[in-house]
Amino acid sequence: MKGIGQYSCGHRAVMVFRASVYLALTTISGLPYAVADEAIGAPQQQPALPPIKSLKSIDYPVKAKLNGLEGTVLIEFNVDAKGKPTNLSVLRADDPMFASAASELFAGTRFDVAKGWANSAGYSLRYRMGIVFCIPPSGQVDTFAESRDTPIIVSTNRIPGSPIRNPVSPGATGRCAKSR
């Protein structure tokens, strides 16, 4: 196939090819997929994820806390007209305990959507957000290349005697590096 143009759709590059039907090919988690013909045309900026209105309180998984486990979860979801995350998918999780806790967290999360959200482009878009589970002070990474939004940090107090799996490196400045 011969490429006929490249467009920027938010933070993803989209290459358009000419075939019997126009397809926009992009990559999510390394797997290509096709987007319907309506996606082709003038490049549009993806609407920003609405701000979080309320966030459910969540406990750090007890077994993870006892073992000094830390990790990250990357999720993808839609936001409905009431601000509720729907069609939640866990794209990547360092441990199944963290995936379960992240799903629980988002079950009670609400976003502050504008009136008319159900009629906007944002309503049908998929958003990605990272969740970081850390036990400060920790060298756990608190950024995600796949999400442009600030991750949610879930932290707890260290249990005396539990292993330190991600020691803080000198000069570390992340939110997990500081003791709370």
SEBA-681582 format. One record per residue: residue number from 1; residue in three letters; chain; x, y, z of N, C-alpha, C in turn. Coordinates in nm, 4 decimals, m for minus. Last residue first. Layout:
BEGIN
GUBA  torpa  tordren  nulum        nX        nY        nZ       caX       caY       caZ        cX        cY        cZ
GUBA    NUM      ALA      A         X         Y         Z         X         Y         Z         X         Y         Z
...
***
This chain:
BEGIN
GUBA  torpa  tordren  nulum        nX        nY        nZ       caX       caY       caZ        cX        cY        cZ
GUBA    180      ARG      A    0.5079    1.0543    5.2948    0.3877    1.1330    5.3185    0.3620    1.1479    5.4657
GUBA    179      SER      A    0.8206    1.0854    5.1386    0.7437    1.0235    5.2455    0.6250    1.1125    5.2773
GUBA    178      LYS      A    0.8753    1.0805    4.7917    0.8620    1.1563    4.9156    0.7792    1.0788    5.0167
GUBA    177      ALA      A    0.8514    0.9162    4.5732    0.9815    0.9235    4.6401    0.9726    0.9927    4.7752
GUBA    176      CYS      A    0.6128    0.9454    4.4511    0.6289    0.8282    4.5364    0.7570    0.8338    4.6165
GUBA    175      ARG      A    0.6455    1.1713    4.2984    0.5514    1.1786    4.4103    0.5607    1.0585    4.5013
GUBA    174      GLY      A    1.0005    1.2142    4.2212    0.8635    1.1721    4.1953    0.7765    1.1780    4.3194
GUBA    173      THR      A    1.2687    1.2729    4.2515    1.1727    1.3800    4.2806    1.0282    1.3383    4.2579
GUBA    172      ALA      A    1.5905    1.1622    4.3511    1.4570    1.1295    4.2984    1.3571    1.2367    4.3416
GUBA    171      GLY      A    1.8454    1.1933    4.4550    1.7921    1.3004    4.3713    1.6545    1.2727    4.3136
GUBA    170      PRO      A    1.9219    0.8479    4.4609    1.9585    0.9840    4.5022    1.9044    1.0879    4.4032
GUBA    169      SER      A    1.6288    0.6365    4.4481    1.7633    0.6723    4.4005    1.7938    0.8154    4.4444
GUBA    168      VAL      A    1.4616    0.4296    4.6717    1.4695    0.5640    4.6150    1.6126    0.5911    4.5713
GUBA    167      PRO      A    1.3887    0.0883    4.5868    1.4548    0.1896    4.6689    1.4647    0.3230    4.5955
GUBA    166      ASN      A    1.1525   m0.1100    4.5572    1.1936   m0.0008    4.4688    1.2610    0.1074    4.5522
GUBA    165      ARG      A    1.1128   m0.2862    4.7687    1.1385   m0.3405    4.6349    1.1877   m0.2354    4.5365
GUBA    164      ILE      A    1.1665   m0.3538    5.0814    1.1662   m0.2335    4.9977    1.2081   m0.2791    4.8594
GUBA    163      PRO      A    0.9589   m0.5785    5.2747    1.0717   m0.5506    5.1858    1.0549   m0.4189    5.1094
GUBA    162      SER      A    0.8591   m0.5000    5.6106    0.8230   m0.5389    5.4731    0.9373   m0.5000    5.3795
GUBA    161      GLY      A    0.9423   m0.3951    5.8518    0.9892   m0.5283    5.8161    0.9507   m0.5730    5.6763
GUBA    160      PRO      A    0.6529   m0.2035    5.9015    0.7897   m0.2341    5.9457    0.8260   m0.3793    5.9132
GUBA    159      ILE      A    0.4819   m0.1097    5.6142    0.4756   m0.1948    5.7328    0.6196   m0.2256    5.7742
GUBA    158      ARG      A    0.4328    0.2189    5.4954    0.5136    0.0971    5.4914    0.4982    0.0216    5.6238
GUBA    157      ASN      A    0.1142    0.3454    5.4058    0.2306    0.3474    5.4944    0.3027    0.2134    5.4860
GUBA    156      THR      A    0.0276    0.4032    5.0596   m0.0010    0.3560    5.1943    0.1255    0.3699    5.2785
GUBA    155      SER      A   m0.1335    0.5314    4.7617   m0.0183    0.5005    4.8464   m0.0647    0.4578    4.9854
GUBA    154      VAL      A   m0.2025    0.5884    4.4406   m0.2595    0.5181    4.5551   m0.1398    0.4764    4.6408
GUBA    153      ILE      A   m0.2405    0.8458    4.2143   m0.1450    0.7803    4.3034   m0.2205    0.7180    4.4207
GUBA    152      ILE      A   m0.3241    0.8749    3.8811   m0.3782    0.8693    4.0162   m0.2774    0.7912    4.1003
GUBA    151      PRO      A   m0.1384    1.0811    3.6475   m0.1861    0.9543    3.7023   m0.2442    0.9710    3.8427
GUBA    150      THR      A   m0.2458    1.3319    3.4281   m0.1744    1.3031    3.5521   m0.2275    1.1730    3.6111
GUBA    149      ASP      A   m0.2556    1.2446    3.0779   m0.3184    1.2939    3.2004   m0.2362    1.2534    3.3224
GUBA    148      ARG      A   m0.1558    1.1203    2.8647   m0.1119    1.2592    2.8830   m0.1717    1.3203    3.0091
GUBA    147      SER      A   m0.0270    0.7968    2.8474   m0.1350    0.8823    2.8958   m0.0822    1.0229    2.9167
GUBA    146      GLU      A    0.1956    0.6509    2.7787    0.0727    0.6280    2.7032   m0.0437    0.7173    2.7448
GUBA    145      ALA      A    0.3945    0.7014    2.9605    0.4131    0.7546    2.8253    0.2825    0.7464    2.7463
GUBA    144      PHE      A    0.3459    0.7945    3.2891    0.3056    0.7008    3.1852    0.3227    0.7668    3.0492
GUBA    143      THR      A    0.4983    0.8082    3.6154    0.4587    0.8694    3.4888    0.4254    0.7593    3.3883
GUBA    142      ASP      A    0.6242    0.7198    3.8478    0.4877    0.7722    3.8571    0.4470    0.8504    3.7319
GUBA    141      VAL      A    0.8137    0.4408    3.9530    0.7912    0.5408    3.8487    0.6462    0.5871    3.8550
GUBA    140      GLN      A    0.9346    0.3962    4.2774    0.8336    0.3553    4.1782    0.8095    0.4692    4.0803
GUBA    139      GLY      A    1.1033    0.4373    4.4826    1.1530    0.4747    4.3508    1.0572    0.4335    4.2412
GUBA    138      SER      A    0.9675    0.5660    4.7873    0.9809    0.4628    4.6863    1.0360    0.5192    4.5569
GUBA    137      PRO      A    0.8753    0.6007    5.1270    0.9495    0.6531    5.0130    0.9818    0.5399    4.9163
GUBA    136      PRO      A    0.5557    0.4968    4.9857    0.6654    0.5945    5.0031    0.7489    0.5659    5.1275
GUBA    135      ILE      A    0.4507    0.2648    4.7926    0.4662    0.2742    4.9371    0.5837    0.3683    4.9619
GUBA    134      CYS      A    0.2115    0.2788    4.5224    0.3456    0.2898    4.5792    0.3395    0.3037    4.7309
GUBA    133      PHE      A    0.0574    0.2463    4.2246    0.0489    0.1948    4.3611    0.1906    0.1989    4.4173
GUBA    132      VAL      A   m0.0870    0.4517    3.9887    0.0396    0.4091    4.0480    0.0139    0.3657    4.1917
GUBA    131      ILE      A   m0.2586    0.4466    3.6910   m0.2744    0.4421    3.8359   m0.1455    0.3830    3.8917
GUBA    130      GLY      A   m0.3309    0.6338    3.3951   m0.2464    0.5453    3.4732   m0.2765    0.5568    3.6215
GUBA    129      MET      A   m0.5695    0.6314    3.1360   m0.5183    0.6909    3.2581   m0.4372    0.5862    3.3323
GUBA    128      ARG      A   m0.7213    0.7167    2.8283   m0.6288    0.6315    2.9034   m0.5820    0.7061    3.0273
GUBA    127      TYR      A   m1.0347    0.7099    2.6565   m0.9317    0.7812    2.7313   m0.8459    0.6795    2.8035
GUBA    126      ARG      A   m1.2137    0.7090    2.3584   m1.1511    0.6291    2.4628   m1.0404    0.7121    2.5262
GUBA    125      LEU      A   m1.5123    0.8944    2.2674   m1.3690    0.8676    2.2648   m1.3244    0.7793    2.3802
GUBA    124      SER      A   m1.7740    0.9720    2.2826   m1.7466    0.8443    2.2171   m1.5984    0.8082    2.2143
GUBA    123      TYR      A   m1.7636    1.2173    2.4146   m1.8492    1.1110    2.4663   m1.8117    0.9746    2.4082
GUBA    122      GLY      A   m1.6204    1.3991    2.2635   m1.5565    1.3380    2.3790   m1.6320    1.2183    2.4320
GUBA    121      ALA      A   m1.7966    1.5053    2.0808   m1.7016    1.4054    2.0324   m1.6371    1.3317    2.1488
GUBA    120      SER      A   m2.1258    1.5367    2.2347   m1.9935    1.5847    2.1929   m1.9066    1.4701    2.1443
GUBA    119      ASN      A   m2.3598    1.4640    2.3462   m2.3645    1.5006    2.2050   m2.2287    1.5448    2.1517
GUBA    118      ALA      A   m2.3033    1.4213    2.6100   m2.3535    1.3071    2.5329   m2.3596    1.3372    2.3837
GUBA    117      TRP      A   m2.2437    1.6782    2.6995   m2.1353    1.5830    2.6786   m2.1798    1.4666    2.5906
GUBA    116      GLY      A   m2.4261    1.8694    2.7665   m2.4176    1.8343    2.6256   m2.3066    1.7356    2.5950
GUBA    115      LYS      A   m2.2319    2.0170    3.0173   m2.3665    1.9903    2.9644   m2.3517    1.9635    2.8159
GUBA    114      ALA      A   m1.9223    1.8440    3.0920   m1.9993    1.9632    3.0551   m2.1389    1.9221    3.0096
GUBA    113      VAL      A   m1.8341    1.6368    3.3702   m1.8584    1.6577    3.2279   m1.9449    1.7806    3.2044
GUBA    112      ASP      A   m1.6291    1.5418    3.5887   m1.7109    1.6625    3.5796   m1.7300    1.6969    3.4319
GUBA    111      PHE      A   m1.6440    1.1933    3.6636   m1.5800    1.3063    3.5984   m1.6790    1.4209    3.5867
GUBA    110      ARG      A   m1.6098    0.9654    3.9309   m1.6978    1.0440    3.8440   m1.6195    1.1622    3.7894
GUBA    109      THR      A   m1.5473    0.6375    4.0545   m1.4962    0.7657    4.0066   m1.5993    0.8338    3.9185
GUBA    108      GLY      A   m1.6116    0.3813    4.1295   m1.6675    0.4908    4.2089   m1.6189    0.6281    4.1662
GUBA    107      ALA      A   m1.4780    0.2245    3.9501   m1.6215    0.2005    3.9640   m1.6871    0.3154    4.0404
GUBA    106      PHE      A   m1.2118    0.2864    3.9852   m1.2847    0.3550    3.8783   m1.4335    0.3288    3.8812
GUBA    105      LEU      A   m1.1506    0.1173    4.2019   m1.1345    0.2619    4.2135   m1.2176    0.3342    4.1083
GUBA    104      GLU      A   m1.1879   m0.1350    4.0857   m1.2710   m0.0915    4.1987   m1.2700    0.0607    4.2131
GUBA    103      SER      A   m0.9786   m0.1306    3.9021   m1.1169   m0.1431    3.8537   m1.2153   m0.0982    3.9606
GUBA    102      ALA      A   m0.7642   m0.1198    4.0809   m0.7859   m0.0089    3.9873   m0.9288   m0.0120    3.9325
GUBA    101      ALA      A   m0.7854   m0.3690    4.2086   m0.8018   m0.2466    4.2878   m0.8290   m0.1262    4.1974
GUBA    100      SER      A   m0.7309   m0.5383    3.9878   m0.8591   m0.5467    4.0578   m0.8868   m0.4193    4.1374
GUBA     99      ALA      A   m0.4691   m0.4601    3.9310   m0.5726   m0.4480    3.8276   m0.7109   m0.4481    3.8913
GUBA     98      PHE      A   m0.3392   m0.5321    4.1653   m0.3483   m0.3908    4.1315   m0.4551   m0.3670    4.0243
GUBA     97      MET      A   m0.3568   m0.8095    4.1505   m0.4154   m0.7404    4.2671   m0.4363   m0.5926    4.2361
GUBA     96      PRO      A   m0.2083   m0.8718    3.9187   m0.3554   m0.8818    3.9148   m0.4244   m0.8132    4.0338
GUBA     95      ASP      A    0.0479   m0.6349    3.8441    0.0038   m0.7467    3.9269   m0.1486   m0.7522    3.9213
GUBA     94      ASP      A    0.0871   m0.4430    3.6540    0.2052   m0.5113    3.7056    0.1699   m0.6322    3.7919
GUBA     93      ALA      A   m0.1147   m0.4229    3.3676   m0.1085   m0.4188    3.5148    0.0131   m0.4979    3.5601
GUBA     92      ARG      A   m0.2754   m0.2791    3.0918   m0.1507   m0.3323    3.1464   m0.1562   m0.3186    3.2977
GUBA     91      LEU      A   m0.5394   m0.2276    3.0320   m0.4458   m0.2533    2.9232   m0.3176   m0.3189    2.9721
GUBA     90      VAL      A   m0.8496   m0.2919    3.1336   m0.7153   m0.2854    3.1898   m0.6202   m0.3238    3.0769
GUBA     89      SER      A   m1.1277   m0.1022    3.0434   m1.0364   m0.2107    3.0047   m0.9027   m0.1884    3.0735
GUBA     88      LEU      A   m1.4618   m0.0048    3.0788   m1.3276   m0.0034    3.1366   m1.2487   m0.1256    3.0916
GUBA     87      ASN      A   m1.7101    0.0988    2.9937   m1.6298    0.0136    2.9058   m1.4833    0.0113    2.9503
GUBA     86      THR      A   m1.7092    0.4178    3.1634   m1.7743    0.2973    3.1130   m1.6771    0.2214    3.0235
GUBA     85      PRO      A   m1.7175    0.6499    3.4276   m1.6343    0.5743    3.3329   m1.7061    0.4460    3.2926
GUBA     84      LYS      A   m1.9646    0.9061    3.4401   m1.9212    0.7753    3.4885   m1.8321    0.7072    3.3838
GUBA     83      GLY      A   m2.0855    1.1367    3.3597   m1.9491    1.1454    3.4102   m1.8923    1.0141    3.4611
GUBA     82      LYS      A   m2.3222    1.1108    3.2346   m2.3288    1.1416    3.3783   m2.1904    1.1505    3.4411
GUBA     81      ALA      A   m2.2540    1.0346    2.9778   m2.3158    1.1662    2.9964   m2.3269    1.2069    3.1431
GUBA     80      ASP      A   m1.9373    0.8520    3.0195   m2.0767    0.8705    2.9755   m2.1299    1.0088    3.0122
GUBA     79      VAL      A   m1.6278    0.7978    2.8866   m1.6957    0.8732    2.9920   m1.8379    0.8994    2.9433
GUBA     78      ASN      A   m1.4368    0.4957    2.8419   m1.5183    0.6041    2.7892   m1.5760    0.6781    2.9088
GUBA     77      PHE      A   m1.0946    0.3778    2.8946   m1.2374    0.3852    2.9240   m1.3034    0.4959    2.8423
GUBA     76      GLU      A   m0.8130    0.1998    3.0125   m0.8744    0.2738    2.9039   m1.0256    0.2684    2.9260
GUBA     75      ILE      A   m0.5256    0.1937    3.2319   m0.6630    0.1591    3.1962   m0.7100    0.2467    3.0811
GUBA     74      LEU      A   m0.2460    0.0574    3.3718   m0.2904    0.1484    3.2663   m0.4289    0.1027    3.2229
GUBA     73      VAL      A   m0.0851    0.0431    3.6802   m0.1947   m0.0094    3.5989   m0.2281    0.0975    3.4961
GUBA     72      THR      A    0.2105   m0.0458    3.8657    0.1276    0.0461    3.7888    0.0193   m0.0299    3.7139
GUBA     71      GLY      A    0.3415   m0.1078    4.1996    0.3245   m0.1277    4.0566    0.2343   m0.0251    3.9936
GUBA     70      GLU      A    0.4737   m0.2934    4.4757    0.4317   m0.1682    4.4152    0.4138   m0.1942    4.2661
GUBA     69      LEU      A    0.4906   m0.4851    4.7745    0.4704   m0.4778    4.6298    0.4208   m0.3409    4.5872
GUBA     68      GLY      A    0.5395   m0.5599    5.0361    0.6107   m0.4438    4.9833    0.5972   m0.4278    4.8327
GUBA     67      ASN      A    0.3838   m0.7550    5.1435    0.5002   m0.7992    5.0670    0.5798   m0.6842    5.0064
GUBA     66      LEU      A    0.1790   m0.6086    5.2609    0.2597   m0.6974    5.3449    0.3888   m0.7394    5.2757
GUBA     65      LYS      A    0.0717   m0.4878    5.0291    0.1330   m0.4054    5.1344    0.2252   m0.4904    5.2230
GUBA     64      ALA      A   m0.0361   m0.7072    4.8971    0.0709   m0.6295    4.8329    0.1456   m0.5466    4.9369
GUBA     63      LYS      A   m0.2330   m0.7812    5.0794   m0.1251   m0.8760    5.0487   m0.0067   m0.8034    4.9836
GUBA     62      VAL      A   m0.3984   m0.5477    5.0700   m0.3297   m0.5888    5.1930   m0.2124   m0.6816    5.1640
GUBA     61      PRO      A   m0.4051   m0.2909    4.8335   m0.4243   m0.4355    4.8563   m0.3371   m0.4848    4.9726
GUBA     60      TYR      A   m0.5146    0.0121    4.9768   m0.4033   m0.0566    4.9115   m0.4241   m0.2054    4.9346
GUBA     59      ASP      A   m0.8514    0.1117    4.9406   m0.7438    0.0614    5.0250   m0.6385   m0.0056    4.9385
GUBA     58      ILE      A   m1.0034    0.4106    4.8236   m0.9651    0.2707    4.8012   m0.8498    0.2341    4.8940
GUBA     57      SER      A   m1.2720    0.6246    4.7612   m1.1619    0.5897    4.8500   m1.1300    0.4421    4.8285
GUBA     56      LYS      A   m1.3495    0.7525    4.4430   m1.3807    0.6585    4.5502   m1.2549    0.6328    4.6331
GUBA     55      LEU      A   m1.3713    1.0823    4.3578   m1.2877    0.9641    4.3486   m1.3172    0.8760    4.4686
GUBA     54      SER      A   m1.5274    1.3290    4.1565   m1.5195    1.2534    4.2817   m1.4433    1.1242    4.2567
GUBA     53      LYS      A   m1.4381    1.4649    3.9293   m1.5325    1.5301    4.0205   m1.5288    1.4614    4.1572
GUBA     52      ILE      A   m1.1630    1.5186    3.7286   m1.2277    1.4239    3.8201   m1.3123    1.5030    3.9189
GUBA     51      PRO      A   m1.2143    1.6911    3.4138   m1.1538    1.6779    3.5470   m1.2321    1.5791    3.6338
GUBA     50      PRO      A   m1.2243    1.5120    3.0979   m1.2812    1.6057    3.1957   m1.2154    1.5873    3.3321
GUBA     49      LEU      A   m0.9610    1.4941    2.8702   m1.0375    1.4194    2.9689   m1.0944    1.5188    3.0682
GUBA     48      ALA      A   m0.9959    1.6991    2.5791   m0.9262    1.6595    2.7016   m1.0202    1.5811    2.7918
GUBA     47      PRO      A   m1.0669    1.5863    2.2508   m1.1049    1.6646    2.3688   m1.0354    1.6097    2.4929
GUBA     46      GLN      A   m0.8162    1.5666    2.0086   m0.9012    1.4901    2.0996   m0.9382    1.5780    2.2174
GUBA     45      GLN      A   m0.8294    1.7671    1.7229   m0.7687    1.7483    1.8536   m0.8653    1.6700    1.9417
GUBA     44      GLN      A   m0.8332    1.6397    1.3930   m0.9036    1.7041    1.5034   m0.8309    1.6720    1.6329
GUBA     43      PRO      A   m0.7605    1.6777    1.0465   m0.7191    1.6342    1.1795   m0.7926    1.7121    1.2878
GUBA     42      ALA      A   m1.0114    1.6135    0.8055   m0.9269    1.7124    0.8721   m0.8875    1.6619    1.0100
GUBA     41      GLY      A   m1.0205    1.2658    0.7369   m1.0585    1.4032    0.7051   m0.9636    1.4970    0.7751
GUBA     40      ILE      A   m1.1478    0.9747    0.8812   m1.0580    1.0359    0.7846   m1.1095    1.1746    0.7498
GUBA     39      ALA      A   m1.3448    0.8709    1.0357   m1.2299    0.9264    1.1058   m1.1334    0.9977    1.0110
GUBA     38      GLU      A   m1.5318    0.7547    0.8696   m1.5635    0.8858    0.9252   m1.4433    0.9510    0.9928
GUBA     37      ASP      A   m1.4397    0.4937    0.8095   m1.4169    0.6010    0.7127   m1.4416    0.7405    0.7697
GUBA     36      ALA      A   m1.3167    0.3441    1.1182   m1.4148    0.3637    1.0114   m1.3840    0.4886    0.9289
GUBA     35      VAL      A   m0.9978    0.2085    1.1653   m1.0970    0.3043    1.2104   m1.1900    0.3300    1.0927
GUBA     34      ALA      A   m0.8344   m0.0946    1.2484   m0.8862   m0.0023    1.1479   m0.9934    0.0853    1.2087
GUBA     33      TYR      A   m0.5305   m0.1619    1.4254   m0.6731   m0.1779    1.4057   m0.7208   m0.0713    1.3092
GUBA     32      PRO      A   m0.2363   m0.3329    1.5384   m0.3041   m0.2401    1.4488   m0.4544   m0.2654    1.4481
GUBA     31      LEU      A   m0.0898   m0.3446    1.8570   m0.1764   m0.4145    1.7638   m0.2468   m0.3154    1.6729
GUBA     30      GLY      A    0.0522   m0.2032    2.0478    0.1271   m0.2754    1.9475    0.0424   m0.3488    1.8449
GUBA     29      SER      A   m0.1362   m0.0669    2.1987   m0.0656   m0.1787    2.2602    0.0038   m0.2650    2.1550
GUBA     28      ILE      A   m0.2580    0.0453    1.9091   m0.2876    0.0460    2.0519   m0.2246   m0.0809    2.1064
GUBA     27      THR      A   m0.2034    0.2336    1.6217   m0.1598    0.1236    1.7052   m0.2015    0.1474    1.8492
GUBA     26      THR      A   m0.3792    0.2808    1.3134   m0.3077    0.3307    1.4292   m0.2710    0.2126    1.5157
GUBA     25      LEU      A   m0.4977    0.3662    1.0013   m0.4340    0.2636    1.0833   m0.3593    0.3304    1.1965
GUBA     24      ALA      A   m0.7848    0.4249    0.8351   m0.6842    0.4925    0.9177   m0.6273    0.3859    1.0084
GUBA     23      LEU      A   m0.8749    0.3563    0.5046   m0.8628    0.3095    0.6421   m0.7588    0.3943    0.7125
GUBA     22      TYR      A   m1.0857    0.3623    0.2287   m0.9899    0.4348    0.3106   m0.9921    0.3790    0.4517
GUBA     21      VAL      A   m1.0952    0.0790    0.0130   m1.1654    0.1617    0.1108   m1.0585    0.2364    0.1884
GUBA     20      SER      A   m0.9060   m0.0179   m0.1534   m1.0418   m0.0120   m0.2057   m1.1299    0.0721   m0.1135
GUBA     19      ALA      A   m0.6635    0.2239   m0.0540   m0.6953    0.0866   m0.0913   m0.8342    0.0922   m0.1516
GUBA     18      ARG      A   m0.4322    0.4352    0.0738   m0.5343    0.4230   m0.0299   m0.5464    0.2754   m0.0627
GUBA     17      PHE      A   m0.3910    0.5280    0.4192   m0.3518    0.4523    0.3020   m0.4664    0.4486    0.2014
GUBA     16      VAL      A   m0.2678    0.7409    0.6662   m0.3820    0.7082    0.5816   m0.3302    0.6392    0.4563
GUBA     15      MET      A   m0.1645    0.7229    0.9950   m0.1205    0.7158    0.8566   m0.2395    0.6700    0.7739
GUBA     14      VAL      A   m0.1586    0.9204    1.2735   m0.2453    0.8330    1.1955   m0.1972    0.8377    1.0520
GUBA     13      ALA      A   m0.0174    0.9529    1.5933   m0.0043    0.9792    1.4506   m0.0898    0.8777    1.3766
GUBA     12      ARG      A   m0.1637    1.0745    1.8898   m0.1284    0.9617    1.8051   m0.1139    1.0072    1.6609
GUBA     11      HIS      A   m0.2625    1.2762    2.0433   m0.1249    1.2395    2.0688   m0.0802    1.1197    1.9863
GUBA     10      GLY      A   m0.4729    1.4088    1.8166   m0.4397    1.4173    1.9583   m0.2932    1.3852    1.9771
GUBA      9      CYS      A   m0.3721    1.2996    1.5367   m0.5006    1.2908    1.6056   m0.4716    1.2925    1.7549
GUBA      8      SER      A   m0.2162    1.4100    1.2575   m0.2001    1.3968    1.4007   m0.3381    1.4016    1.4636
GUBA      7      TYR      A   m0.1564    1.2327    0.9526   m0.2273    1.3324    1.0309   m0.1980    1.3082    1.1774
GUBA      6      GLN      A   m0.0152    1.1820    0.6415   m0.0066    1.1519    0.7838   m0.0718    1.2659    0.8591
GUBA      5      GLY      A   m0.0757    1.0258    0.3229   m0.0707    1.1385    0.4157   m0.0613    1.0926    0.5585
GUBA      4      ILE      A   m0.0669    0.8032    0.1687   m0.1051    0.9283    0.1022   m0.1055    1.0466    0.1971
GUBA      3      GLY      A    0.1308    0.5137    0.1162    0.0799    0.6136    0.2092    0.0466    0.7423    0.1356
GUBA      2      LYS      A    0.0377    0.2268   m0.0592    0.1120    0.3523   m0.0660    0.0482    0.4530    0.0293
GUBA      1      MET      A    0.0845   m0.1188    0.0000    0.0000    0.0000    0.0000    0.0879    0.1236    0.0000
***
